[in-house]
Amino acid sequence: MKKILLATSLAALSAAPAFAGTAFSTGPAASSVTSAACTLLASAVTVNLSNGNIGAYACNTTTASIGVSVASTTGKNNIYGMSSAGGGMNTTTKASAPVASDVSTASDTGAASS
């Protein structure tokens, strides 16, 4: 549920330059995404990741969308992602535990395909 809330929170803040996927630090940690780092955000967003979770976001000003993805490095090998343009949650299953580059790629895909 935390993963869905994270993705929904970031996606809901889109307001209107394309950035590559940027990984958050591994939980437990608080990471901030500022409007300077993502011009589609009206204000900064703070993300609190649970222990063993990783996340990433990507801003795409061409499509005016934000892609967000999260995964657990200690649970199932699923990566959950969504875009601010809607379309529901996407799930990708990896053969092994996801790493930061996996969630970055998923966030890029969400931002680009919306």
C-alpha positions in Angstrom: 0.0 0.0 0.0 2.9 2.4 0.8 4.2 1.8 -2.8 0.8 2.8 -4.3 0.6 5.9 -2.0 4.1 7.0 -3.0 3.4 6.7 -6.7 0.1 8.4 -6.4 1.5 11.3 -4.3 4.2 12.1 -6.8 2.0 11.7 -9.8 -0.7 13.9 -8.4 1.7 16.8 -8.1 2.4 17.3 -11.8 2.0 21.0 -12.9 3.5 21.3 -16.7 13.0 19.6 -20.0 13.0 15.8 -19.9 15.1 14.2 -17.1 16.4 10.6 -16.9 15.2 8.4 -14.1 16.6 9.4 -10.8 16.8 6.9 -8.0 15.9 7.8 -4.4 18.1 6.5 -1.6 17.4 3.1 -0.2 15.0 3.1 2.8 14.7 3.8 5.6 15.4 7.3 4.4 13.7 10.5 3.5 14.4 11.8 0.0 13.2 15.1 -1.4 12.4 15.9 -5.0 12.4 19.6 -5.5 10.7 21.7 -8.2 14.3 22.6 -9.3 15.0 19.0 -10.0 11.7 18.4 -11.7 10.1 21.4 -13.2 6.7 19.6 -13.5 6.4 19.8 -9.7 4.8 22.9 -8.1 6.6 22.3 -4.8 9.0 19.8 -3.2 7.9 16.3 -2.4 9.4 14.3 0.4 9.4 10.5 0.1 9.9 8.3 3.1 10.9 4.8 2.0 10.5 1.8 4.2 13.5 -0.4 5.0 14.7 -2.3 2.0 12.6 -0.3 -0.5 14.0 1.7 -3.5 12.3 4.3 -5.7 12.8 6.5 -8.7 11.2 9.2 -10.6 11.5 10.8 -14.1 10.2 14.1 -15.4 9.3 14.4 -19.1 8.4 17.9 -20.0 7.8 16.9 -23.6 4.8 14.8 -22.6 4.2 16.8 -19.4 4.3 13.6 -17.3 6.1 12.2 -14.3 7.0 8.5 -14.1 7.4 7.0 -10.6 8.5 3.5 -9.7 9.1 1.6 -6.4 10.4 -1.9 -5.5 11.4 -3.9 -2.5 14.9 -5.3 -2.4 14.0 -7.9 0.2 10.5 -9.1 -0.9 9.0 -10.1 -4.2 10.9 -9.2 -7.3 8.3 -6.8 -8.6 8.7 -3.2 -9.7 5.6 -1.0 -9.5 5.4 2.0 -11.7 2.9 4.6 -12.8 2.7 7.9 -14.7 0.9 11.1 -13.9 -0.9 10.8 -17.2 -2.9 7.9 -15.7 -3.4 4.4 -17.2 -3.1 2.4 -14.0 -0.2 0.7 -12.2 2.4 -1.3 -14.2 4.1 -4.3 -12.6 7.4 -5.7 -13.9 8.8 -8.9 -12.4 12.6 -9.4 -12.3 14.4 -12.7 -12.0 16.3 -11.4 -9.0 15.8 -8.5 -6.5 15.4 -5.2 -8.2 18.3 -2.6 -8.1 18.3 1.2 -8.5 18.8 1.0 -12.2 15.7 -1.2 -12.6 13.4 1.3 -10.9 15.1 4.2 -12.8 14.3 2.5 -16.1 10.7 1.8 -15.0 10.2 5.5 -14.1 11.7 6.6 -17.5 9.3 4.2 -19.3 6.3 5.6 -17.4 7.2 9.2 -18.1 7.9 8.6 -21.8 4.9 6.5 -22.6 2.1 8.6 -21.2 
